[in-house]
Amino acid sequence: MMTANLFASSSGALPEEVVEELARGQGVRVERIVSRGHDSGWYDQVDHEWVALLAGEARLEFEGGEIRHLLPGDHLLIPAHRRHRVAWTTPERDSVWLAVHYRPELAEGRPA
């Protein structure tokens, strides 16, 4: 068993987002993501994604133009195949995300 800290920071530059898999189980994956001034391309994921912003500030953009500005403590569920991207994260400090990806059939109570 390992102890780690969700808020651990990298003191150096972050040329890319840092994505760490914290746990994985049958149809479920939990990730810690650290962004600092990053954005992304468009995602079209086969799994649902519940995401929480633990620190920093970010903007998510959804296909069709919807923008969500996130502050620490904000969370949302992104349904499978809802196209979205990270439009902006604050460049002055780390934005720390906790993301839980899970299969749609698990949300409906059916076996995986």
N, C-alpha and C positions, 0 to 999 in steps of 0.2 A: 504494500500500500504506500502511495506517494502523497505527500502534502505539497500543494502548490498554491499560489495566490493569483486570483483573477485580475488583480490590479497591478501585478508585476509589470514594470515598464522597461523598455529598451532605452538605454541612455544614448545610443547612437542614432544615426539616420535610419529611416525605414524606407528603402527604395520601393518596397512592395508591402501590401498588407500582410500581417502575420496571422496565419490560420493554424490553430492547434486543435486537434481532435482530443477532447477530454474523456469521452466515453462513447461506446458503441454497443448496441444490442440488436435484438431481432427487429429490424425495420426502423431503428431509431439511431440518430447520431447527434452528439452534443459537441459544439465547437465554441472556442473562445477566439474572437477575431479582434485584432488591434489595427486601427487605421490612424494615420496622421497626415491629413491633407490628401487622402486618396479618393479616387472615384473608381467606377467600374464600368465594364460593358454591361450589356443586357443579359439578365438571367431568365431562363425559362425552365424551371426545375420540375422534376417528376414527383418530388415530395412536397408536402406542406412544410412551411418554415415558420416557427415561432421565434421571434427575435426581440431581444431587449437591449437597449442601450444603457450600459451601467455607468459610463463616464464619457465626458466629451460632448460633442454636438455633431449632428449629421442631418443630411437630407436624403430621403429615398424618393425616387421618381418612378411612377408606374406608367405603363403604356396607356396612352390617352391623355397624358399631361398632368395627372394628379401628383401633387408633391406633398410629402409628409416631413415636417421639420421635427426632429427628435432631440429631446433633452434627456439627461440622466433620469432613469426610472421609467421612461416611455417604452412601451412594448406593443407589438402587433402580430397578428397571424397573417401570413402571406400564403394564400391557397396555392396548391400545385398549379403550375402553368400560368400563374399570374405574372406576366412579364414585368420586371422591375430592374432597377439599377441603383447603385449608390451614386448620387449626383454630387455629393460634397461631404467632406469631413473636415473638422477644424484643423488647420495646420499647426497651431500653437501648442497643442497637447494631444495626448492619446485619446482616441475614441475607442472604448472597450465595449464589445458586443458579446452577448451570449446568444447563441443560435441553437435551436433544437429542430432538426430535420426528422420528419417521420412520414411513413407511407400513408397515403389517403385511406387505404382499407383499415388501418389501425384506428383512425378517427371515427370510422363507421361501425366499430365494434366487431368487425369480421376478423377471423384469424389471418395472419400474414402468410 
